[in-house]
């Protein structure tokens, strides 16, 4: 999926301080963005310029990132990679990373949403607070600390689906509505609850927005329903995790 660059204020406020660059005679050959989440280091982005590929720069960058994250107290690390990126998968596998989750990003329209089961009547869409992040992280198996980082960023709109009848908050789903527009991460306990969340996403985007990219994690039945409705697959990714090893070239 071809994402547009983030707006300059978002880059300056949220990304620049987490970025590392590899420069050479031809300019920037690679860059990476990392997050230290307690003892887990997440490589949010790693991009090697076309002119620098095939020269071992990716492995050298990973070696530098390993040292960078280790200095911040990390003992494990992980990242997302396109399923079809065979060279990258080989590199990350050689560093001890293994697939633990998979996600499919689909582009869907408001009309295609109508093909899903009717929206669930037992869920209420509410803003997610920082205090909610721990319970949501546990409920949907996310990396500890990652959701809290999103909650603190102005470019993220976290929304949760709760059971209003439960005495304590029982989470039925959640989504992060970002520019693009993109919903990632996205979780729902059933297709009906997924429709409730997606209707809320379209509602918040306004009538002028007719399409939405939604990244569905570890939910093959929902992906199948969306594809059957005509949603187009934009991207398939694997999340890899492993111990933080010596990544020296």
C-alpha positions as CSV (number, residue, x, y, z in Angstrom):
1,X,0.0,0.0,0.0
2,X,1.4,3.4,-1.0
3,X,1.1,5.6,2.1
4,X,1.5,9.3,1.7
5,X,4.1,10.9,4.0
6,X,2.8,12.2,7.3
7,X,2.1,15.9,7.6
8,X,5.2,17.9,8.6
9,X,3.8,18.8,12.1
10,X,3.2,15.0,12.8
11,X,6.7,14.1,11.6
12,X,8.3,16.8,13.8
13,X,6.2,16.0,16.9
14,X,6.0,12.2,16.8
15,X,8.5,10.6,14.4
16,X,11.6,12.7,14.0
17,X,13.0,11.9,17.5
18,X,12.5,8.2,16.9
19,X,14.3,8.1,13.5
20,X,17.8,7.0,12.5
21,X,19.4,7.6,9.1
22,X,22.3,6.0,7.2
23,X,24.0,8.6,5.0
24,X,26.6,8.1,2.3
25,X,28.0,9.9,-0.8
26,X,24.7,9.4,-2.6
27,X,22.6,10.7,0.2
28,X,20.4,8.9,2.7
29,X,20.6,5.2,1.9
30,X,18.3,4.0,4.6
31,X,16.2,5.2,7.5
32,X,14.5,3.5,10.4
33,X,12.0,4.4,13.1
34,X,12.0,2.5,16.4
35,X,10.0,2.5,19.7
36,X,11.3,1.1,23.0
37,X,8.3,-0.4,24.8
38,X,9.8,-1.5,28.1
39,X,12.0,-4.5,27.3
40,X,10.6,-4.8,23.8
41,X,11.9,-2.8,20.9
42,X,9.6,-2.3,17.9
43,X,11.1,-1.3,14.5
44,X,8.2,0.7,13.2
45,X,9.8,1.4,9.8
46,X,13.0,0.3,8.0
47,X,13.4,1.5,4.4
48,X,16.5,1.1,2.2
49,X,16.7,3.4,-0.8
50,X,16.6,1.6,-4.2
51,X,20.1,2.7,-5.1
52,X,21.5,1.1,-1.9
53,X,19.8,-2.3,-2.0
54,X,21.7,-5.5,-2.4
55,X,24.7,-4.2,-0.6
56,X,24.1,-5.4,2.9
57,X,22.8,-2.1,4.2
58,X,19.7,-3.6,5.6
59,X,21.7,-6.0,7.8
60,X,24.0,-3.2,8.9
61,X,21.0,-1.1,9.8
62,X,19.5,-3.9,11.9
63,X,22.9,-4.3,13.7
64,X,22.8,-0.6,14.5
65,X,19.1,-0.8,15.6
66,X,19.9,-3.8,17.8
67,X,22.6,-1.9,19.7
68,X,20.3,1.2,19.8
69,X,17.5,-0.7,21.4
70,X,19.7,-2.8,23.7
71,X,21.0,0.5,25.1
72,X,17.4,1.4,26.0
73,X,17.0,-1.8,28.0
74,X,15.3,-3.9,25.3
75,X,15.9,-7.7,25.3
76,X,13.3,-8.6,22.6
77,X,12.4,-6.9,19.3
78,X,10.0,-7.2,16.4
79,X,8.6,-5.5,13.3
80,X,6.0,-5.9,10.5
81,X,7.0,-7.0,7.0
82,X,5.2,-7.6,3.8
83,X,4.4,-11.2,3.3
84,X,5.9,-11.3,-0.2
85,X,9.1,-9.5,0.8
86,X,11.3,-12.7,0.6
87,X,14.7,-11.0,1.1
88,X,13.5,-9.1,4.1
89,X,11.9,-12.2,5.6
90,X,15.2,-14.1,5.1
91,X,17.1,-11.3,6.9
92,X,14.8,-11.1,9.8
93,X,14.6,-14.9,10.2
94,X,18.4,-15.1,10.3
95,X,18.2,-12.7,13.3
96,X,15.9,-15.1,15.2
97,X,12.5,-13.4,14.4
98,X,9.5,-15.6,13.8
99,X,5.9,-14.8,12.7
100,X,3.5,-14.3,15.5
101,X,0.6,-12.4,13.9
102,X,-0.7,-11.6,10.4
103,X,-2.7,-8.7,9.1
104,X,-4.5,-7.9,5.9
105,X,-5.3,-4.3,4.9
106,X,-8.3,-3.8,2.7
107,X,-9.8,-0.8,1.0
108,X,-13.6,-0.8,1.4
109,X,-16.4,1.5,0.6
110,X,-19.5,2.5,2.5
111,X,-21.6,0.4,0.2
112,X,-19.5,-2.7,0.8
113,X,-20.0,-2.3,4.5
114,X,-23.7,-3.1,4.0
115,X,-22.7,-6.7,3.1
116,X,-21.6,-7.4,6.6
117,X,-24.0,-8.7,9.3
118,X,-26.2,-6.0,10.8
119,X,-24.4,-3.8,13.3
120,X,-24.5,-5.2,16.9
121,X,-27.0,-3.5,19.2
122,X,-25.0,-4.4,22.3
123,X,-22.0,-2.2,21.8
124,X,-21.3,1.5,22.4
125,X,-18.4,3.3,20.7
126,X,-16.4,5.4,23.2
127,X,-13.1,7.3,23.2
128,X,-10.2,5.2,24.6
129,X,-8.3,6.9,27.5
130,X,-4.8,6.2,28.6
131,X,-6.3,4.3,31.6
132,X,-8.1,1.9,29.1
133,X,-4.9,0.9,27.2
134,X,-3.8,-1.8,29.6
135,X,-7.1,-3.7,29.5
136,X,-7.4,-3.3,25.7
137,X,-3.8,-4.5,25.3
138,X,-4.6,-7.6,27.3
139,X,-8.0,-8.2,25.6
140,X,-6.6,-8.2,22.1
141,X,-3.0,-9.4,22.6
142,X,-1.2,-6.2,21.6
143,X,2.3,-5.3,22.6
144,X,2.4,-3.8,26.1
145,X,3.0,-0.1,25.8
146,X,2.3,0.3,22.1
147,X,-1.3,1.4,22.5
148,X,-0.4,3.9,25.3
149,X,2.1,5.4,22.9
150,X,-0.7,5.9,20.3
151,X,-3.0,7.4,22.9
152,X,-0.5,10.1,23.6
153,X,-0.1,11.1,20.0
154,X,-2.4,13.7,18.4
155,X,-2.4,12.0,15.0
156,X,-4.2,8.9,16.5
157,X,-7.9,8.6,17.3
158,X,-8.5,5.6,19.5
159,X,-12.0,4.3,19.8
160,X,-13.3,1.3,21.7
161,X,-16.5,-0.7,21.6
162,X,-17.8,-1.6,25.0
163,X,-20.7,-3.6,26.4
164,X,-22.9,-0.9,28.1
165,X,-24.7,-3.5,30.1
166,X,-21.6,-4.9,31.8
167,X,-20.8,-3.7,35.3
168,X,-17.2,-3.0,34.4
169,X,-15.9,-2.2,30.9
170,X,-16.0,-5.3,28.7
171,X,-14.3,-4.6,25.4
172,X,-15.9,-5.9,22.3
173,X,-13.5,-4.2,19.9
174,X,-11.2,-1.3,19.2
175,X,-9.7,0.8,16.4
176,X,-7.2,3.5,15.8
177,X,-8.5,5.9,13.2
178,X,-5.6,7.6,11.4
179,X,-5.0,9.8,8.4
180,X,-5.2,8.1,5.0
181,X,-7.8,7.3,6.1
182,X,-6.6,4.1,7.8
183,X,-7.9,2.1,10.7
184,X,-5.0,0.3,12.3
185,X,-5.0,-1.6,14.6
186,X,-8.5,-3.0,14.3
187,X,-10.1,-5.7,16.4
188,X,-13.7,-6.9,16.9
189,X,-15.2,-10.0,18.6
190,X,-17.6,-10.6,15.7
191,X,-18.4,-9.3,12.2
192,X,-21.5,-7.5,13.7
193,X,-19.3,-5.7,16.1
194,X,-16.8,-5.0,13.3
195,X,-19.6,-3.3,11.4
196,X,-20.5,-1.2,14.4
197,X,-16.9,0.1,14.6
198,X,-16.6,0.6,10.8
199,X,-19.9,2.5,10.7
200,X,-18.5,4.7,13.4
201,X,-15.3,5.3,11.5
202,X,-17.1,6.4,8.4
203,X,-19.4,8.6,10.5
204,X,-16.4,10.4,12.0
205,X,-14.7,10.8,8.6
206,X,-17.8,12.6,7.1
207,X,-19.9,12.2,4.0
208,X,-17.1,13.4,1.7
209,X,-15.0,10.2,2.4
210,X,-16.2,7.2,0.5
211,X,-13.4,4.7,1.1
212,X,-11.5,3.5,4.1
213,X,-8.4,1.3,4.5
214,X,-8.9,-1.2,7.4
215,X,-6.1,-3.4,8.7
216,X,-7.6,-6.6,10.1
217,X,-5.3,-8.6,12.5
218,X,-5.6,-12.4,13.0
219,X,-9.3,-12.5,11.8
220,X,-9.5,-14.6,8.6
221,X,-13.3,-14.9,8.7
222,X,-13.7,-11.1,8.7
223,X,-11.2,-10.7,5.9
224,X,-13.1,-13.3,3.9
225,X,-16.4,-11.4,4.5
226,X,-14.9,-8.1,3.4
227,X,-13.4,-9.7,0.3
228,X,-16.7,-11.3,-0.6
229,X,-18.3,-7.9,-0.3
230,X,-15.8,-6.5,-2.8
231,X,-13.2,-4.9,-0.6
232,X,-9.7,-4.8,-2.3
233,X,-6.7,-6.3,-0.6
234,X,-4.0,-3.6,-0.4
235,X,-1.4,-5.2,1.8
236,X,-0.6,-8.5,3.6
237,X,1.9,-8.3,6.5
238,X,3.4,-10.5,9.1
239,X,4.4,-9.4,12.6
240,X,7.7,-11.0,13.6
241,X,9.2,-11.1,17.1
242,X,12.3,-12.6,18.6
243,X,15.0,-12.2,21.2
244,X,17.3,-9.2,20.7
245,X,20.4,-10.9,19.3
246,X,23.7,-9.7,17.9
247,X,22.9,-8.6,14.4
248,X,26.5,-7.9,13.4
249,X,27.1,-8.2,9.6
